[in-house]
């Protein structure tokens, strides 16, 4: 991926905590006919049946359920479960498994249950772990007869990215916020966007359970605090409340530009 389009979204002033910087993404008009919520699982380890002959074992903290309407009327979030942080983050007392049928499966006529991280990883693998772009007969023959050469990548759960859990817990959620850009040591670590502000408030803490690359983990461990923007309003330029509002808006816009340049 070389370009990131934030069509329909605008940034708000970021907040920094140590090496973590969160940039809020706001929609002027939320999407009302598409809603998203989490389906929490008791067992974080799950078996996913891709088809009748293929399955795999993986870390699965939650799935998402997308609900939508066909006539443009508002949709309601369905099936969100709330748990206390100590209950949510408590390790299971025993090793348990949950079996999932496919990474994405229709739960109802206008509802779809899917595993967000797994679909993201499938896209990543297809984009970066494919074969050569040119026709190479020897490589094709070897791939067909012996399979692709094994490649190994390491990933870390968000709770192991230093500072991320604290940042998500203490930072303000802006009015109309539908997403966030996560930077670690000013390197882009994740982009999370949902249709509606209420969905974002419900799913905000799921970023702690997402997967982050090895490099991001090291950035958080060894990188220093990132520079923060300090808003300043010169007293000499303020003559009225209107001047103060104008200066505050200008500082807010400069703050947002500072975090997205």
N, C-alpha and C positions, 0 to 999 in steps of 0.2 A: 504494500500500500504506500503510495507516494503523496496522495492528496486526501484531505479530510474536508468534506463539505458540511457546513452547519446551516444548511438551508432551513429557514423558518425558525431558527434559534438565535438568540443574542446572548452575549456573555455579560456577567455581572462581576463586580470586584471580587477577586480571589481572596482566599484566606490561607495563610501559611502556618504550618506547625512543624518545626524542625526542618526536615528535608522534604516534607510533603506539602504540596500546593494543590488545593481544590478550586477549580474554576466553575462557578455555577452556570448552567445553561437554562435560559428562560424562554418560554413560548408566549408570544403576545396573545394568541388564541389557542387554548388547549384543544386537543382532539377528543371530542366527546363520544364519538361512536366506536371507539376502540379503547378498551381498558385492559390493564395488565395487573396480575397479582401473583403472589408466590404460593406455591404448594410445598409446605415444609415436610421433610421426611424424618422419621425417627432414626433411621439408620443412614449414616453418611456414606457407607460403602454399599454400592449397588451393582447388580448385574443387569446389563442392557442387552436385550435381544434385538439385534439389528434386522435379522431375517431368520428363516427357519434353520439356517445352517451356521449362522455367525452370531456370536455374543462376546461380550467383554466385561471385565470387572473394573470398576472405577470409583473414584470419590465423587459422590453426588449429594451435596448438602440440601439442594432444593430444586424444584422445577418451577416454571412459570406457566400460568394459564392466561391465554389471550381470549377475551370476549369481545364480540363486535355485533353491530346491527347492520342490516342491509338497506334500511331506509333513511339512514342519517340521524335517527333518534338517539339520544344518549344511552350508552350501555352502562351497566353496573358491574363493578368489580365483584368477582365470585370466589368464595372459598378461602379468603385470606385468614391465616391463623396468627394470633398474637401470643408471644411467649415472653417471659421475663428474660433479660440478658443472661442471668446466671443459669437459667434453665436451658436457654438456647445454646450457650457455649459450653455447657457441661459435657464432658466426654461420656460416651455410653458405658454402662457398667459391664456390658458383655459385647462380644463381637456379634453383630447381627447383619443380615443381608436383606436388601429389598430388590425385588425383581421388577424391571421396567420393560414394557413392550414398546420398542422403537424410541428413537430420540425425539420424534414429534408424532403425536397421535391425537386424532380428533376425539374430544371428550363429549361433544354434543354438536348439534347442527351449527351453532355459532360460537363454539368454544374449542380451543386447541391447546393441549398440554404439550410442552416441549422442554427440553433440557438446554438452557441457554449457553452454558460453557461448552457443552459438547458440540453444538452446532457451530459455535465460534471456532473451536479447534478443528472441526472438519473443514471449514473454510480456509483456515490457516494452513493446514496440511496440503489441501488441494492447490493453494497458491504458491507455497514455498518448497514442498517436498515432492513435486512432480518430476517427470523425466526431462531430458533435454528438449529444447525447442526445435531442434533440427532433427531430421530423420537419421537415425544411427542404427544400422542393422544389427551390429554386434551387441549393442546395449539392449535392443528390443528382444533379441533372441535370449539373452541371459535373464532378462526380467521375466519373460514368459516361462522359462524352464526352471529358474531357481528363485524367482521372486525378487523384490527390491532389496537393495542392501540396507541393513538395519541402521537407523539413525536414532540417537537418544537425545532428548531434551529434558531438563529439569524444570519443575514449576513449584511455586511456593504459595500456600494459601495466604490470603490477605492478612490474617491475624499474625503472620510471621514477618510482614513488611513493617519495619519499625516506624512507629508514629501514625500509621494509617488508621488503626482502630481509635486512637485518641482524637485524631482529626475529625473522623466521622461522628464521634460522640459529642464534641464540644462546638463544632462549627455551626453557624446559623444556616438554616434552609430558607432561601429567599422566596418571596411571594411569586407564584407562577413558575417556580423552578421545576423543570421536567428532566433535568439531566445534570451531568457533571463531567468535567475533564480532570483526571487524576494525574498529577505530575509528581515524580519522585526524583529529587536532585535535578529538577527542571527538565527531566526526560519524560515524555508522554508514556504513562503506564497503562491507562485504561480510558475508554469513553463509554459512558453509560447514559442512555436516553430512553425515556418512556413517553407514552402519549399524554398523560394527564398529571398535574401536580399532586393530586391525592395518591396516585400510583407511586410517584417518586417518594413521597413521605413514607409509604408503607414498605418500599423496597430499598430505601437509602442504606440500611445497614447490611444488605446482602453483599455489598462490595467487600466486606471483611471475609466472606466465604469464597470469593472468586479466586481464580488462579492468576499468578503473576510470574513473569519470567525470572530466571536466575539472575540476570543482569540487574533487574529492578530490585531484587532482594539485596544484592550487594550495594547498590546505590544507597538504599535506605540504611544499611549497616555502617557504611564507611564514608558516605557523603556528609558534608557539613550543612548547617541550616541554610535555607535558600533566602535570598534577599526579599524583603517585604516592601510594599509601597506605603509611604507615609503621606496621608492627605494633609495639606496645609492650606489655610485660607489667610491671606495677608489682611490685617486689620485695616490698612489704609484704603483698600479697594471696596470696603463694605460701608455703605451709607444707609441701607435700609434692609428690611427682610427680603425684598425682591432681589437685591444684590447678593444677599447671603444664599438664597435658594439657587441663583444662577451659578455662583461660585461652587456650591456643593454639587450641582449637576455636572459642572465641568470637571471637578475632581473625580467624581464617580466615573465619568467617561474616560478620563486619563488613567484611572486605576484599572478599568476593564481593558484598555488598550495595552497597558503595561504587562498584563498577564497573558495576552494572546499574540504578542508580536513575535 
